[in-house]
Amino acid sequence: MKLSIIDAARCVGCQSCMFACVRRDNVAGIASSCIFIKSRGGISTGFRVITCHACENPPCARVCPTNALELRKGGGVKLIPEKCIGCGHCKEACIIGAVRWNPEQNKPSICIHCGYCVKYCPHGVLEMKK
C-alpha cells in the first residue's frame, strides 16, 4: 500500500494531514511531518501536496552513505535512525522535495505510507492505494 494524492485541487491548505502525521509519533508542531502542504502563491492559486511517491529505485536511498534508508516493500524507504549521520544527501537527492528535514533530530522525515493522515483530510485529497 502507498499514499496517493487523489486531487490536489481539493486541498484548502488546512494542514490537518501534517498535524496528523506528527501526532502519530506523539509530537507537537509540524516540523517533523512527512507530508507537506505548500501554497502555490496564495489562497486563490491553490496548494501543492508533497509526499513521497514510493519510488521503485529511490534516489534518496542510492545516495545514503550509511545505508540508513532501507527499501520498503511496495516502493519507497524506511529510515533506520541509528545508521543516519545527518548528512542530508537524501534530502538533496529527492527530485520532488518529499524528503523533509527534522532539525531537532538532524535526520530526514520520510513518509512510510502508513495512511494515518488520510482519515484526517476533510476534503478527500489523499488515499491509500495498492
C-alpha atoms as an extended CHARMM CRD file, in Angstrom:
* protein
*
       130  EXT
         1         1  MET       CA              0.0000000000        0.0000000000        0.0000000000  PROA      1               0.0000000000
         2         2  LYS       CA              1.1070000000        3.5290000000       -0.6700000000  PROA      2               0.0000000000
         3         3  LEU       CA             -0.1820000000        7.0110000000       -0.0380000000  PROA      3               0.0000000000
         4         4  SER       CA             -1.5840000000        8.7060000000       -3.1360000000  PROA      4               0.0000000000
         5         5  ILE       CA             -2.8920000000       12.1550000000       -3.8940000000  PROA      5               0.0000000000
         6         6  ILE       CA             -6.3740000000       11.8620000000       -5.4300000000  PROA      6               0.0000000000
         7         7  ASP       CA             -6.8910000000       15.5130000000       -6.3430000000  PROA      7               0.0000000000
         8         8  ALA       CA             -4.5850000000       18.2530000000       -5.0650000000  PROA      8               0.0000000000
         9         9  ALA       CA             -7.0710000000       20.8680000000       -6.3220000000  PROA      9               0.0000000000
        10        10  ARG       CA             -9.3370000000       19.8920000000       -3.3910000000  PROA      10              0.0000000000
        11        11  CYS       CA             -6.6520000000       20.9160000000       -0.8610000000  PROA      11              0.0000000000
        12        12  VAL       CA             -7.5310000000       24.0610000000        1.1070000000  PROA      12              0.0000000000
        13        13  GLY       CA             -4.2050000000       24.2130000000        2.9670000000  PROA      13              0.0000000000
        14        14  CYS       CA             -5.6210000000       23.3380000000        6.3980000000  PROA      14              0.0000000000
        15        15  GLN       CA             -2.5480000000       21.2010000000        7.1940000000  PROA      15              0.0000000000
        16        16  SER       CA             -4.6840000000       18.6290000000        9.0480000000  PROA      16              0.0000000000
        17        17  CYS       CA             -2.6970000000       15.8710000000        7.3180000000  PROA      17              0.0000000000
        18        18  MET       CA              0.5660000000       17.3760000000        8.5500000000  PROA      18              0.0000000000
        19        19  PHE       CA             -0.6530000000       17.5820000000       12.1460000000  PROA      19              0.0000000000
        20        20  ALA       CA             -1.9860000000       14.0150000000       11.9440000000  PROA      20              0.0000000000
        21        21  CYS       CA              1.3730000000       12.7790000000       10.6520000000  PROA      21              0.0000000000
        22        22  VAL       CA              3.2980000000       14.1250000000       13.6380000000  PROA      22              0.0000000000
        23        23  ARG       CA              0.6030000000       13.1010000000       16.1510000000  PROA      23              0.0000000000
        24        24  ARG       CA              1.2050000000        9.5100000000       15.0260000000  PROA      24              0.0000000000
        25        25  ASP       CA              4.5160000000        9.7830000000       16.8840000000  PROA      25              0.0000000000
        26        26  ASN       CA              3.0900000000       11.8930000000       19.7530000000  PROA      26              0.0000000000
        27        27  VAL       CA              4.9530000000       15.0050000000       18.6150000000  PROA      27              0.0000000000
        28        28  ALA       CA              3.6580000000       18.5820000000       18.6510000000  PROA      28              0.0000000000
        29        29  GLY       CA              4.0760000000       21.0440000000       15.7960000000  PROA      29              0.0000000000
        30        30  ILE       CA              4.5750000000       20.1870000000       12.1390000000  PROA      30              0.0000000000
        31        31  ALA       CA              8.3440000000       20.4380000000       11.7110000000  PROA      31              0.0000000000
        32        32  SER       CA              8.7700000000       16.6680000000       11.5050000000  PROA      32              0.0000000000
        33        33  SER       CA              5.7450000000       15.9880000000        9.2790000000  PROA      33              0.0000000000
        34        34  CYS       CA              6.4240000000       13.6060000000        6.4070000000  PROA      34              0.0000000000
        35        35  ILE       CA              3.7550000000       15.2560000000        4.2340000000  PROA      35              0.0000000000
        36        36  PHE       CA              3.9820000000       18.9090000000        3.2760000000  PROA      36              0.0000000000
        37        37  ILE       CA              1.3620000000       21.3880000000        2.0910000000  PROA      37              0.0000000000
        38        38  LYS       CA              2.7520000000       24.3670000000        0.2210000000  PROA      38              0.0000000000
        39        39  SER       CA              0.9510000000       27.3940000000       -1.1680000000  PROA      39              0.0000000000
        40        40  ARG       CA              1.2090000000       27.9060000000       -4.9080000000  PROA      40              0.0000000000
        41        41  GLY       CA              1.3960000000       31.6450000000       -4.2710000000  PROA      41              0.0000000000
        42        42  GLY       CA             -1.8020000000       32.4960000000       -2.4180000000  PROA      42              0.0000000000
        43        43  ILE       CA             -5.1270000000       31.0290000000       -1.4240000000  PROA      43              0.0000000000
        44        44  SER       CA             -6.6960000000       31.7240000000       -4.8180000000  PROA      44              0.0000000000
        45        45  THR       CA             -3.9570000000       29.7810000000       -6.6270000000  PROA      45              0.0000000000
        46        46  GLY       CA             -4.2540000000       26.6430000000       -4.5140000000  PROA      46              0.0000000000
        47        47  PHE       CA             -1.8240000000       24.3670000000       -2.7590000000  PROA      47              0.0000000000
        48        48  ARG       CA              0.7300000000       21.6800000000       -3.5550000000  PROA      48              0.0000000000
        49        49  VAL       CA              0.6200000000       18.4180000000       -1.6330000000  PROA      49              0.0000000000
        50        50  ILE       CA              4.1180000000       16.9790000000       -1.3770000000  PROA      50              0.0000000000
        51        51  THR       CA              4.6990000000       13.4470000000       -0.1690000000  PROA      51              0.0000000000
        52        52  CYS       CA              6.9230000000       10.5160000000       -1.0410000000  PROA      52              0.0000000000
        53        53  HSD       CA              5.9760000000        8.8350000000       -4.3220000000  PROA      53              0.0000000000
        54        54  ALA       CA              7.3420000000        5.4690000000       -3.1460000000  PROA      54              0.0000000000
        55        55  CYS       CA              9.8970000000        5.2080000000       -5.9540000000  PROA      55              0.0000000000
        56        56  GLU       CA             10.8710000000        1.7010000000       -7.0610000000  PROA      56              0.0000000000
        57        57  ASN       CA             14.5330000000        2.7370000000       -7.2190000000  PROA      57              0.0000000000
        58        58  PRO       CA             14.6270000000        5.6960000000       -4.8050000000  PROA      58              0.0000000000
        59        59  PRO       CA             17.3980000000        8.2420000000       -5.3880000000  PROA      59              0.0000000000
        60        60  CYS       CA             17.3740000000        9.1000000000       -1.6760000000  PROA      60              0.0000000000
        61        61  ALA       CA             18.4440000000        5.5500000000       -0.7780000000  PROA      61              0.0000000000
        62        62  ARG       CA             21.0680000000        5.3910000000       -3.5280000000  PROA      62              0.0000000000
        63        63  VAL       CA             22.9620000000        8.4010000000       -2.1580000000  PROA      63              0.0000000000
        64        64  CYS       CA             22.8880000000        7.4200000000        1.5190000000  PROA      64              0.0000000000
        65        65  PRO       CA             26.4930000000        6.6830000000        2.5420000000  PROA      65              0.0000000000
        66        66  THR       CA             25.4710000000        4.5980000000        5.5820000000  PROA      66              0.0000000000
        67        67  ASN       CA             22.5300000000        2.6340000000        4.1260000000  PROA      67              0.0000000000
        68        68  ALA       CA             20.2170000000        4.2870000000        6.6650000000  PROA      68              0.0000000000
        69        69  LEU       CA             17.3460000000        4.1800000000        4.1660000000  PROA      69              0.0000000000
        70        70  GLU       CA             16.0370000000        0.6570000000        3.8120000000  PROA      70              0.0000000000
        71        71  LEU       CA             13.9260000000       -0.2030000000        0.7610000000  PROA      71              0.0000000000
        72        72  ARG       CA             10.2760000000       -0.6360000000        1.6800000000  PROA      72              0.0000000000
        73        73  LYS       CA              8.1400000000       -3.3760000000        0.1570000000  PROA      73              0.0000000000
        74        74  GLY       CA              5.9130000000       -1.6520000000       -2.4060000000  PROA      74              0.0000000000
        75        75  GLY       CA              8.3610000000        1.1880000000       -3.0320000000  PROA      75              0.0000000000
        76        76  GLY       CA              9.9020000000        3.9760000000       -1.0310000000  PROA      76              0.0000000000
        77        77  VAL       CA             12.1110000000        3.7450000000        2.0190000000  PROA      77              0.0000000000
        78        78  LYS       CA             12.1320000000        3.4130000000        5.7740000000  PROA      78              0.0000000000
        79        79  LEU       CA             14.6860000000        5.2840000000        7.8830000000  PROA      79              0.0000000000
        80        80  ILE       CA             16.9230000000        3.3580000000       10.2700000000  PROA      80              0.0000000000
        81        81  PRO       CA             17.7060000000        6.2790000000       12.6280000000  PROA      81              0.0000000000
        82        82  GLU       CA             20.7350000000        4.7390000000       14.3360000000  PROA      82              0.0000000000
        83        83  LYS       CA             22.5120000000        4.4290000000       10.9710000000  PROA      83              0.0000000000
        84        84  CYS       CA             21.7740000000        8.0180000000        9.8790000000  PROA      84              0.0000000000
        85        85  ILE       CA             24.6280000000       10.5170000000       10.2480000000  PROA      85              0.0000000000
        86        86  GLY       CA             22.5410000000       13.5550000000        9.2260000000  PROA      86              0.0000000000
        87        87  CYS       CA             24.4740000000       14.3340000000        6.0480000000  PROA      87              0.0000000000
        88        88  GLY       CA             21.3530000000       15.4720000000        4.1550000000  PROA      88              0.0000000000
        89        89  HSD       CA             22.2410000000       13.7620000000        0.8760000000  PROA      89              0.0000000000
        90        90  CYS       CA             18.8330000000       12.0670000000        0.8070000000  PROA      90              0.0000000000
        91        91  LYS       CA             17.0400000000       15.4210000000        1.0240000000  PROA      91              0.0000000000
        92        92  GLU       CA             19.1300000000       16.8150000000       -1.8210000000  PROA      92              0.0000000000
        93        93  ALA       CA             18.5860000000       13.7090000000       -3.9760000000  PROA      93              0.0000000000
        94        94  CYS       CA             14.7730000000       13.6940000000       -3.8210000000  PROA      94              0.0000000000
        95        95  ILE       CA             13.6500000000       15.2320000000       -7.1050000000  PROA      95              0.0000000000
        96        96  ILE       CA             10.1810000000       16.1370000000       -5.8010000000  PROA      96              0.0000000000
        97        97  GLY       CA             11.2530000000       17.5500000000       -2.4290000000  PROA      97              0.0000000000
        98        98  ALA       CA              9.4480000000       14.8700000000       -0.4270000000  PROA      98              0.0000000000
        99        99  VAL       CA             12.3040000000       14.2130000000        1.9780000000  PROA      99              0.0000000000
       100       100  ARG       CA             11.6420000000       16.6750000000        4.7800000000  PROA      100             0.0000000000
       101       101  TRP       CA             14.2760000000       17.5150000000        7.3860000000  PROA      101             0.0000000000
       102       102  ASN       CA             13.7630000000       17.2940000000       11.1450000000  PROA      102             0.0000000000
       103       103  PRO       CA             16.1220000000       19.9280000000       12.5410000000  PROA      103             0.0000000000
       104       104  GLU       CA             15.7170000000       18.7420000000       16.1460000000  PROA      104             0.0000000000
       105       105  GLN       CA             16.9030000000       15.2250000000       15.2860000000  PROA      105             0.0000000000
       106       106  ASN       CA             19.1180000000       16.2870000000       12.3540000000  PROA      106             0.0000000000
       107       107  LYS       CA             17.6030000000       13.4290000000       10.3610000000  PROA      107             0.0000000000
       108       108  PRO       CA             15.1750000000       13.1300000000        7.4630000000  PROA      108             0.0000000000
       109       109  SER       CA             11.4310000000       12.7200000000        7.8700000000  PROA      109             0.0000000000
       110       110  ILE       CA             10.2210000000       10.4370000000        5.0840000000  PROA      110             0.0000000000
       111       111  CYS       CA              6.6950000000        9.1280000000        4.6050000000  PROA      111             0.0000000000
       112       112  ILE       CA              6.3450000000        5.4300000000        5.4180000000  PROA      112             0.0000000000
       113       113  HSD       CA              2.9350000000        5.2230000000        3.7330000000  PROA      113             0.0000000000
       114       114  CYS       CA              1.0930000000        4.2820000000        6.9110000000  PROA      114             0.0000000000
       115       115  GLY       CA             -2.0170000000        6.1750000000        5.7940000000  PROA      115             0.0000000000
       116       116  TYR       CA             -2.6180000000        7.8100000000        9.1660000000  PROA      116             0.0000000000
       117       117  CYS       CA             -3.0240000000       11.2330000000        7.5250000000  PROA      117             0.0000000000
       118       118  VAL       CA             -5.7450000000       10.0740000000        5.1040000000  PROA      118             0.0000000000
       119       119  LYS       CA             -8.5840000000        9.9740000000        7.6230000000  PROA      119             0.0000000000
       120       120  TYR       CA             -7.7830000000       13.4980000000        8.8290000000  PROA      120             0.0000000000
       121       121  CYS       CA             -8.0680000000       15.1860000000        5.4270000000  PROA      121             0.0000000000
       122       122  PRO       CA            -11.5260000000       16.8140000000        5.4260000000  PROA      122             0.0000000000
       123       123  HSD       CA            -11.6000000000       17.1730000000        1.6290000000  PROA      123             0.0000000000
       124       124  GLY       CA            -10.5900000000       13.6990000000        0.4380000000  PROA      124             0.0000000000
       125       125  VAL       CA             -7.2960000000       14.7520000000       -1.1040000000  PROA      125             0.0000000000
       126       126  LEU       CA             -5.4340000000       11.6050000000       -0.0020000000  PROA      126             0.0000000000
       127       127  GLU       CA             -5.9880000000        7.8720000000       -0.2400000000  PROA      127             0.0000000000
       128       128  MET       CA             -4.1300000000        4.6070000000        0.1900000000  PROA      128             0.0000000000
       129       129  LYS       CA             -3.6610000000        2.5360000000       -2.9890000000  PROA      129             0.0000000000
       130       130  LYS       CA             -2.3770000000       -0.9680000000       -3.6150000000  PROA      130             0.0000000000
